[in-house]
Amino acid sequence: AIFTFLESTVFGNVALMEWILDKVVTRNFLRKTLLQLYQNAANPEDKVDNELVESLYEPAKDPNSARVLSQILTNEAGMTPMEVHAKYGPFLDDLPIHVVWGAADTVTPVDGIGEVGQLYSALGAADDNKVTMDLVQAGHIAFDEAPDVANGSMLGWLSSLVPA
């Protein structure tokens, strides 16, 4: 319900999106927002450097950014992971899937309101499929926040698939 409201009143309103990108999105705003996403990193300030801030700031100031962002946020999103598994379940049951999820993710908490996290937690706990899930000590951006742990999880999983 809240996203539908935002979609119709904010995201679909290109003039309002232009104003927000012009007046609200500052380098300082982006830095503070990114620091919240990286709150579980050993040194969040090292992760949220000037290069990262600029990589988001510059595109936001492009004259076409409001129109592009509006299209991204209001276009059809496609099938959810739940719909993909419902439709292609028998095929997916034969494919190995490994999910690395930040245990401290506050954007899409694995056991909170997020259906995706609940889906992969359940699939990973079931014995009759090839889905594994690894909760790593990280937040929303696990592969950047804790690259050694997240990449180690993937490498360990990949090595388990390849016979020695």
N, C-alpha and C positions, 0 to 999 in steps of 0.2 A: 504494500500500500504506500509506503513512504517513497519507494523508488518511482512508482507511477506518478506520485505528486511531483517529485523532483524532475522527472522526465518532462512532464507537461508544463511546469512553471519555470524551470531553470534550464535544464539541458536542451530543450527544444527552442529556447528563446535565444537566438544568436546575438541579439543586441545586448541582452543581459550577460551572456557569456563573454562578449567583448569587454564589457565594463569590468567584470570580475577579473579577467585575465590582465586588464590594464591597471586596475586600481588595487586589487587584492593580492595578486601573485607578484611577490617581490622575492628577491634573493633570500632575504631574511625569513620570510614566510616558508619558502621551500626548504631552507636549511632546518628550521624548527620542525616542520612536518616530517622530513626525512629522518631526523634524529629520533623521532617517536617510533619510526619503523625499525630503526637499528638499535633500539634500546637494549637489546640483549647482546650486542657485540661487545667484545672485550674493550675496545676503544671506539665508541660510536663516532667521535669527532674525526678519527682517521678514515672511517668509511665514508662519511659525509664531507668530502673535500670540495674545494672550489670547482673542480672539473665535473663532479656529479651534479652540483647545484646548477652550473652553467648548462649542462646537457639537458636540463629540464626548463631552465629559465629562457634560453634563447628561442626554442620552438614556441614557447607560450607567448612570446612577443611578436611572432610572425603575424602579418596582417590577416592571414587565412586561418589562424589557429582556432578561433572561436567556431568557425563553420566546420572545420575538420573534427574538432572535439565534440561538437554537437552531433555530428553524424555518427561518430563512434559510440556515443552514449545513448543514442536513440534508435539506431538500426537494430534489426533482429539479431539477437545474440547467437542464434543457432541452438543446437541441442546441448542440454546440460549433461554432465557425466552420468547422472542417473538415467537420463533418457538413452544415452549411448549404450549403457550396460543393459538396459531393458530391451533395446532393439537388437543389439548384437551380442547378447550374453553368451550363447553357445560358441560363437567364434572367439570372443574374448576369453572365455574360460580356458582355451588352449594356449593363450599367449601369456608369457611371463610379464608381469607389471610390477614395478617397484616404485613406491611413493615415498619421498622424503619430505617430512612435514616438520615445521618448527613447533616444538611443544609449547613455546611461549608466544605463538602467533596470536596477536590481538585483533588482526584484521579479519582473518578467517580461522577462528579457533577450531581445533580438531574436534572437540567434544561439546562445543557450544551450539550456536544457532546454525552453523554451517552444515548443510546436508552433505556436501562433498566429503568433508572430513569424516562424517559419520559413515558414509558409504564405504570409503576405503578402509576405515577402521574395522568395519564389519567384514569386508571381503578379506582383509589381511588376517583376521582372527579365524576365518573358516578354514577347515582342513581340505576342502574339496576343490580348491582352485589354485592358481599360480600367482596370486597377488600377495605381495609382501609390503608392509608399511613400517617405516622406521621413523620414530619420533626422535628428533635430535634437539639438543639444547640450543635453540635459536628461536628467532621470531619469524616474521613474515617473509624475510628475504634470506632464508637459511643458507643458500649456496654462496651468498656474499658475506653474510654475517659470520658464519662458521664454516668456511670453505673446506678446511681439513676434515671436519666431521661429516659434512654433507657429501663431499666428494668421496671420502672413505667409505661411506655407506653405499654409494653407487658402485664403486670399484669392488667392494666386497660382494655385492649382489651379482655383478657381472662375472666375477671370477667363479661364483657358484654355478653359473650357467654353462661355463666352458670346462669340459673335462681336462684334467691335468695331464 
